[in-house]
Amino acid sequence: MQERRKAREVALQVLYSLNFVTLDTESAQELFWGNFVAPKSAREFAATLISGAWSHREELDRLIADSSDNWSLGRMSKVDISILRMAVFEFLYCDDIPPKVSINEAVDLGKAFGSENSGSFINGILDALHLKLQKKHADHAVHTATRPAKA
């Protein structure tokens, strides 16, 4: 599991840098790996997080904005946004990772790399979003279960 923690740290650094440079995710990762090393499994998971979070950022940003009362994305730090995108990507696209793990990892990254308030800020947004996603999933399941069968 320590390799996944390292992969998230790497993904955060690359995602953060993509906010400021005009590179595709593959080039950004090559640049990073040209200067740092990590186990193969950490590299693979980091690549999944980077390419997934970056390619789905419009969808992820919409979900983050909808769950962040009184905070527009423009007011959030690039570190916090990068962490949030990664965690929300895990919620939506990494079925093997429990949401609570994604939240805990994101909060820890916020505490390590963000401001003194990043951990609680990230926790609040991700908790709210997780509850919305659970409710949406439950509503969809109920709606599907109560639909009359086709003849």
C-alpha positions as a printed NumPy array, in Angstrom:
array([[  0.   ,   0.   ,   0.   ],
       [  2.971,   2.33 ,   0.498],
       [  3.467,   2.202,  -3.27 ],
       [ -0.022,   3.64 ,  -3.822],
       [  0.765,   6.477,  -1.422],
       [  3.92 ,   7.229,  -3.406],
       [  1.932,   6.994,  -6.658],
       [ -0.579,   9.557,  -5.363],
       [  2.25 ,  11.915,  -4.391],
       [  3.746,  11.596,  -7.87 ],
       [  0.345,  12.051,  -9.517],
       [ -0.248,  15.179,  -7.448],
       [  3.061,  16.683,  -8.52 ],
       [  2.464,  15.965, -12.199],
       [ -1.186,  17.115, -12.111],
       [ -0.129,  20.297, -10.342],
       [  2.528,  20.992, -12.971],
       [  0.024,  20.47 , -15.801],
       [ -1.796,  23.591, -14.588],
       [  1.206,  25.691, -15.654],
       [  2.763,  24.026, -18.712],
       [  1.509,  23.078, -22.12 ],
       [  2.327,  19.375, -22.139],
       [  0.281,  16.258, -22.618],
       [  0.144,  13.851, -19.682],
       [  2.614,  11.408, -21.244],
       [  5.265,  14.105, -21.782],
       [  4.749,  15.452, -18.271],
       [  5.214,  11.973, -16.835],
       [  8.337,  11.337, -18.939],
       [  9.773,  14.606, -17.668],
       [  9.009,  13.618, -14.073],
       [ 10.398,  10.082, -14.417],
       [ 13.534,  11.476, -16.041],
       [ 14.38 ,  12.94 , -12.644],
       [ 12.815,  10.547, -10.118],
       [ 12.458,   6.799,  -9.612],
       [  9.72 ,   4.65 ,  -8.11 ],
       [  8.653,   1.008,  -8.222],
       [  6.885,  -0.097, -11.409],
       [  3.521,  -0.591,  -9.68 ],
       [  3.669,   2.964,  -8.268],
       [  4.465,   4.297, -11.735],
       [  1.513,   2.418, -13.236],
       [ -0.974,   3.624, -10.634],
       [  0.368,   7.177, -10.894],
       [ -0.089,   7.025, -14.685],
       [ -3.696,   5.892, -14.235],
       [ -4.423,   8.741, -11.832],
       [ -2.684,  11.367, -13.96 ],
       [ -4.212,  10.457, -17.296],
       [ -7.642,   9.781, -15.778],
       [ -7.878,  12.9  , -13.641],
       [ -6.551,  15.145, -16.404],
       [ -8.699,  13.728, -19.208],
       [-11.866,  13.859, -17.049],
       [-11.082,  17.222, -15.41 ],
       [-14.147,  19.016, -16.803],
       [-16.478,  16.397, -15.319],
       [-14.482,  16.269, -12.082],
       [-14.384,  20.067, -11.784],
       [-18.159,  20.247, -12.232],
       [-18.679,  17.73 ,  -9.423],
       [-16.184,  19.512,  -7.175],
       [-17.794,  22.902,  -7.826],
       [-21.252,  21.486,  -7.096],
       [-20.019,  20.229,  -3.713],
       [-18.041,  23.265,  -2.591],
       [-20.381,  25.816,  -1.078],
       [-19.1  ,  29.385,  -1.352],
       [-15.882,  28.321,  -3.105],
       [-15.418,  28.602,  -6.849],
       [-12.626,  26.627,  -8.467],
       [-10.885,  29.913,  -9.208],
       [-10.566,  30.612,  -5.487],
       [ -9.097,  27.187,  -4.682],
       [ -5.381,  26.552,  -4.66 ],
       [ -3.989,  24.517,  -7.564],
       [ -2.685,  21.969,  -5.052],
       [ -6.137,  21.472,  -3.522],
       [ -7.808,  21.247,  -6.936],
       [ -5.259,  18.671,  -8.091],
       [ -5.846,  16.563,  -4.978],
       [ -9.62 ,  16.857,  -5.305],
       [ -9.561,  15.855,  -8.985],
       [ -7.502,  12.802,  -8.167],
       [ -9.801,  11.713,  -5.322],
       [-12.987,  12.279,  -7.314],
       [-11.47 ,  10.341, -10.216],
       [-10.903,   7.468,  -7.758],
       [-14.545,   7.725,  -6.576],
       [-15.87 ,   7.444, -10.11 ],
       [-13.405,   5.241, -11.938],
       [-11.456,   3.095,  -9.447],
       [-13.962,   0.554,  -8.16 ],
       [-11.252,  -1.316,  -6.242],
       [-10.61 ,   1.681,  -3.948],
       [-13.128,   2.339,  -1.166],
       [-14.204,   6.004,  -1.108],
       [-13.088,   6.351,   2.519],
       [ -9.56 ,   5.371,   1.479],
       [ -9.601,   7.972,  -1.302],
       [-10.804,  10.599,   1.17 ],
       [ -8.178,   9.714,   3.791],
       [ -5.385,   9.715,   1.227],
       [ -6.53 ,  13.055,  -0.195],
       [ -6.705,  14.624,   3.277],
       [ -3.196,  13.373,   4.049],
       [ -1.894,  14.799,   0.764],
       [ -3.578,  18.109,   1.571],
       [ -1.918,  18.227,   4.971],
       [  1.488,  17.381,   3.48 ],
       [  1.436,  19.54 ,   0.345],
       [ -1.274,  22.158,   0.838],
       [ -1.935,  24.968,   3.271],
       [ -2.685,  24.502,   6.952],
       [ -6.413,  24.374,   6.129],
       [ -6.182,  22.106,   3.087],
       [ -6.846,  18.872,   4.962],
       [-10.154,  19.997,   6.445],
       [-11.151,  21.831,   3.241],
       [-10.551,  18.724,   1.112],
       [-12.294,  16.515,   3.67 ],
       [-15.402,  18.705,   3.66 ],
       [-15.735,  18.765,  -0.112],
       [-15.064,  15.057,  -0.573],
       [-17.457,  14.055,   2.227],
       [-20.215,  16.183,   0.688],
       [-19.555,  14.805,  -2.779],
       [-19.399,  11.229,  -1.546],
       [-22.798,  11.643,   0.137],
       [-24.278,  13.115,  -3.076],
       [-22.895,  10.245,  -5.142],
       [-24.236,   7.668,  -2.669],
       [-27.669,   9.294,  -2.732],
       [-27.663,   9.464,  -6.528],
       [-26.662,   5.795,  -6.727],
       [-29.338,   4.805,  -4.185],
       [-32.004,   6.853,  -5.99 ],
       [-31.031,   5.266,  -9.29 ],
       [-31.192,   1.778,  -7.76 ],
       [-34.648,   2.453,  -6.283],
       [-35.891,   3.959,  -9.546],
       [-34.594,   0.979, -11.53 ],
       [-36.074,  -1.521,  -9.066],
       [-39.526,   0.111,  -9.089],
       [-39.806,   0.427, -12.856],
       [-42.488,  -1.867, -14.28 ],
       [-41.199,  -4.828, -16.237],
       [-41.606,  -4.726, -19.993],
       [-44.049,  -7.209, -21.428]])
